[in-house]
Amino acid sequence: MAREAGRGGGSGAPRSVDVARLAGVSQKTVSRVFNDEPYVSADVRRRVLDAAEELGYRRNNAARALASGRTRSIGVVTLGTALYGPASLIMGVERAARDTGYALRVVNTMEGDPAGVAGAVESLLDQGVDGIVISEPIDEGHEGDLSARLDMPVLVLGAPPILAPRALAAGTGADLMARTATEHLLELGHTTVHHLAGPQRWYAARDRVEGWRAALTAHGRTVPPVVEGDWSAASGYAAGRELARDGEVTAVFAGNDDMAIGLIRALAEAGRRVPEDISVVGFDDIPLAPYVTPPLTTMRQPFDAVAQEGLKRLVHAIENPQALPMPASDPPVDLVIRGSTAPPSTRMTPGRGRSAASRSSGGRHSPPRVGGSSHHD
């Protein structure tokens, strides 16, 4: 059945006054509801939203932009990549933006282009965006060039905040997650943990190296040389062939799940069983992680939570330019324990790690000591 436009018999699009009439409230109350202002009761808010849905009312964002001097748009600078982590974070930003009333204008950059981020920011500034999200995970040395131009709220995801007056950071804490992953392997009784790292131009790869090294150092363990990959399963496979030749390796923390999966394949081909001979922990918890053989123990990244909180703080900074920034919460630390980790084999040299009796008493399920949660999946 066709909807009666505006309930006034006219043929134009419904207006806020029509919503107010149907909901039995003032036009100012309708404005407060759609601007998400306080001091509106839950019952009144529900009536207004129900009336708007019944009438098919949509806010006129163009008119609001003229009245407020804002375009109600947020620019996003992101690396053009299909890698799971960066892509998932941007998808989280897009989902979170739907609840803010702001449109997104996305500009992709290319790895290895030092002018890419600066050029993307310039393009967004020319479009008159109200704020900017920078999800650029690679150190291209552009921070100093940007700071002079960015006099608006800027949210930096997964990287150190730039030197701008109104810069915010979100998606930090990868070092704590890496430390938790390493602690898990040490708690199982492994003497030390090797690390298959991502490329060191990436901030995330550096953070994970830092957390891994901090855990080993805190426990007085030997810190093995870092093996560097490129985030791909192929680089994990190449690293696995190298690590399989070292009989002293009993545990590996990989910088992402793709490299961990390639590593496990190479270990299997070399006759090194996972987890009986070598335990492996990944990072990200990609959808494939529970279905590989063995199912992969990994650190789950809170992409949606990071995006939601970051966008909320950015919009607050846009709409309240004189207010203090909203405080950031500590990121959750979520270790998902599956079948790729276990205590070291009892065939190890006596004296390495815990005793065989201790290893066989269920140490596999010991929680990490570093702050955070762990669960089995």
Solvent accessible surface area in square Angstrom, and as a share of the most:
residue,aa,sasa,rsa
1,M,241,1.07
2,A,92,0.71
3,R,148,0.54
4,E,122,0.55
5,A,31,0.24
6,G,6,0.06
7,R,138,0.50
8,G,65,0.63
9,G,72,0.69
10,G,46,0.44
11,S,117,0.75
12,G,50,0.48
13,A,86,0.67
14,P,23,0.15
15,R,150,0.55
16,S,25,0.16
17,V,48,0.27
18,D,10,0.05
19,V,0,0.00
20,A,5,0.04
21,R,151,0.55
22,L,56,0.28
23,A,11,0.08
24,G,59,0.56
25,V,31,0.18
26,S,61,0.39
27,Q,95,0.42
28,K,114,0.48
29,T,24,0.14
30,V,1,0.01
31,S,44,0.28
32,R,96,0.35
33,V,9,0.05
34,F,43,0.18
35,N,58,0.30
36,D,116,0.60
37,E,60,0.27
38,P,87,0.55
39,Y,213,0.81
40,V,23,0.13
41,S,62,0.40
42,A,86,0.67
43,D,71,0.37
44,V,33,0.19
45,R,61,0.22
46,R,129,0.47
47,R,80,0.29
48,V,0,0.00
49,L,83,0.41
50,D,70,0.36
51,A,5,0.04
52,A,7,0.06
53,E,135,0.61
54,E,83,0.37
55,L,4,0.02
56,G,33,0.32
57,Y,37,0.14
58,R,207,0.75
59,R,65,0.24
60,N,94,0.48
61,N,65,0.33
62,A,72,0.55
63,A,50,0.38
64,R,56,0.20
65,A,20,0.16
66,L,162,0.80
67,A,95,0.74
68,S,58,0.37
69,G,69,0.67
70,R,70,0.26
71,T,56,0.32
72,R,19,0.07
73,S,1,0.01
74,I,0,0.00
75,G,0,0.00
76,V,0,0.00
77,V,0,0.00
78,T,7,0.04
79,L,8,0.04
80,G,37,0.35
81,T,40,0.23
82,A,102,0.79
83,L,50,0.25
84,Y,74,0.28
85,G,13,0.12
86,P,24,0.15
87,A,34,0.26
88,S,16,0.10
89,L,21,0.10
90,I,22,0.11
91,M,101,0.45
92,G,1,0.01
93,V,0,0.00
94,E,74,0.33
95,R,95,0.35
96,A,8,0.06
97,A,5,0.04
98,R,185,0.67
99,D,132,0.69
100,T,30,0.17
101,G,20,0.19
102,Y,11,0.04
103,A,60,0.47
104,L,44,0.22
105,R,85,0.31
106,V,64,0.37
107,V,37,0.21
108,N,97,0.50
109,T,7,0.04
110,M,134,0.60
111,E,90,0.40
112,G,48,0.46
113,D,62,0.32
114,P,87,0.55
115,A,66,0.51
116,G,13,0.12
117,V,2,0.01
118,A,28,0.21
119,G,40,0.38
120,A,5,0.04
121,V,1,0.01
122,E,65,0.29
123,S,45,0.29
124,L,0,0.00
125,L,27,0.13
126,D,120,0.62
127,Q,76,0.34
128,G,34,0.33
129,V,5,0.03
130,D,19,0.10
131,G,0,0.00
132,I,0,0.00
133,V,0,0.00
134,I,4,0.02
135,S,4,0.03
136,E,6,0.03
137,P,17,0.11
138,I,0,0.00
139,D,45,0.23
140,E,30,0.13
141,G,57,0.54
142,H,9,0.04
143,E,46,0.21
144,G,55,0.53
145,D,107,0.55
146,L,4,0.02
147,S,26,0.17
148,A,97,0.75
149,R,111,0.40
150,L,1,0.00
151,D,105,0.55
152,M,31,0.14
153,P,3,0.02
154,V,0,0.00
155,L,0,0.00
156,V,3,0.02
157,L,4,0.02
158,G,22,0.22
159,A,9,0.07
160,P,75,0.47
161,P,74,0.46
162,I,10,0.05
163,L,148,0.74
164,A,15,0.12
165,P,109,0.68
166,R,76,0.28
167,A,27,0.21
168,L,12,0.06
169,A,26,0.20
170,A,9,0.07
171,G,29,0.28
172,T,66,0.39
173,G,17,0.16
174,A,11,0.09
175,D,49,0.26
176,L,66,0.33
177,M,6,0.03
178,A,0,0.00
179,R,76,0.28
180,T,0,0.00
181,A,0,0.00
182,T,0,0.00
183,E,4,0.02
184,H,0,0.00
185,L,0,0.00
186,L,11,0.05
187,E,28,0.12
188,L,0,0.00
189,G,4,0.04
190,H,1,0.00
191,T,45,0.26
192,T,20,0.11
193,V,0,0.00
194,H,21,0.09
195,H,1,0.00
196,L,0,0.00
197,A,0,0.00
198,G,0,0.00
199,P,25,0.16
200,Q,60,0.27
201,R,102,0.37
202,W,10,0.04
203,Y,18,0.07
204,A,21,0.16
205,A,1,0.01
206,R,94,0.34
207,D,46,0.24
208,R,14,0.05
209,V,12,0.07
210,E,100,0.45
211,G,2,0.02
212,W,0,0.00
213,R,104,0.38
214,A,37,0.29
215,A,0,0.00
216,L,0,0.00
217,T,88,0.51
218,A,65,0.51
219,H,52,0.23
220,G,68,0.65
221,R,77,0.28
222,T,101,0.59
223,V,56,0.32
224,P,10,0.07
225,P,114,0.72
226,V,52,0.30
227,V,24,0.14
228,E,100,0.45
229,G,9,0.09
230,D,82,0.42
231,W,14,0.05
232,S,42,0.27
233,A,46,0.36
234,A,76,0.59
235,S,21,0.13
236,G,0,0.00
237,Y,65,0.25
238,A,61,0.48
239,A,6,0.05
240,G,0,0.00
241,R,139,0.51
242,E,89,0.40
243,L,10,0.05
244,A,12,0.09
245,R,187,0.68
246,D,58,0.30
247,G,61,0.59
248,E,106,0.48
249,V,0,0.00
250,T,12,0.07
251,A,0,0.00
252,V,0,0.00
253,F,0,0.00
254,A,0,0.00
255,G,0,0.00
256,N,11,0.05
257,D,0,0.00
258,D,43,0.22
259,M,0,0.00
260,A,0,0.00
261,I,36,0.18
262,G,6,0.05
263,L,0,0.00
264,I,13,0.07
265,R,149,0.54
266,A,2,0.01
267,L,0,0.00
268,A,65,0.51
269,E,98,0.44
270,A,59,0.46
271,G,56,0.54
272,R,42,0.15
273,R,118,0.43
274,V,20,0.11
275,P,16,0.10
276,E,80,0.36
277,D,24,0.12
278,I,0,0.00
279,S,0,0.00
280,V,0,0.00
281,V,0,0.00
282,G,0,0.00
283,F,0,0.00
284,D,11,0.06
285,D,20,0.10
286,I,14,0.07
287,P,97,0.61
288,L,95,0.47
289,A,0,0.00
290,P,43,0.27
291,Y,169,0.64
292,V,26,0.15
293,T,123,0.72
294,P,21,0.13
295,P,55,0.34
296,L,0,0.00
297,T,0,0.00
298,T,0,0.00
299,M,0,0.00
300,R,80,0.29
301,Q,35,0.15
302,P,24,0.15
303,F,24,0.10
304,D,58,0.30
305,A,52,0.40
306,V,20,0.11
307,A,0,0.00
308,Q,105,0.47
309,E,52,0.23
310,G,0,0.00
311,L,1,0.01
312,K,127,0.54
313,R,18,0.06
314,L,0,0.00
315,V,20,0.11
316,H,50,0.22
317,A,13,0.10
318,I,11,0.06
319,E,65,0.29
320,N,61,0.31
321,P,73,0.46
322,Q,171,0.76
323,A,52,0.41
324,L,156,0.78
325,P,82,0.51
326,M,49,0.22
327,P,120,0.75
328,A,60,0.47
329,S,74,0.48
330,D,131,0.68
331,P,38,0.24
332,P,71,0.45
333,V,9,0.05
334,D,28,0.14
335,L,0,0.00
336,V,0,0.00
337,I,4,0.02
338,R,12,0.04
339,G,15,0.14
340,S,0,0.00
341,T,0,0.00
342,A,14,0.11
343,P,25,0.16
344,P,6,0.04
345,S,27,0.18
346,T,88,0.51
347,R,176,0.64
348,M,26,0.12
349,T,85,0.50
350,P,125,0.79
351,G,79,0.76
352,R,49,0.18
353,G,38,0.37
354,R,82,0.30
355,S,70,0.45
356,A,49,0.38
357,A,78,0.60
358,S,40,0.26
359,R,18,0.07
360,S,89,0.57
361,S,90,0.58
362,G,42,0.40
363,G,6,0.06
364,R,72,0.26
365,H,106,0.48
366,S,28,0.18
367,P,90,0.56
368,P,15,0.09
369,R,171,0.62
370,V,23,0.13
371,G,52,0.50
372,G,52,0.50
373,S,63,0.41
374,S,36,0.23
375,H,64,0.28
376,H,96,0.43
377,D,94,0.49
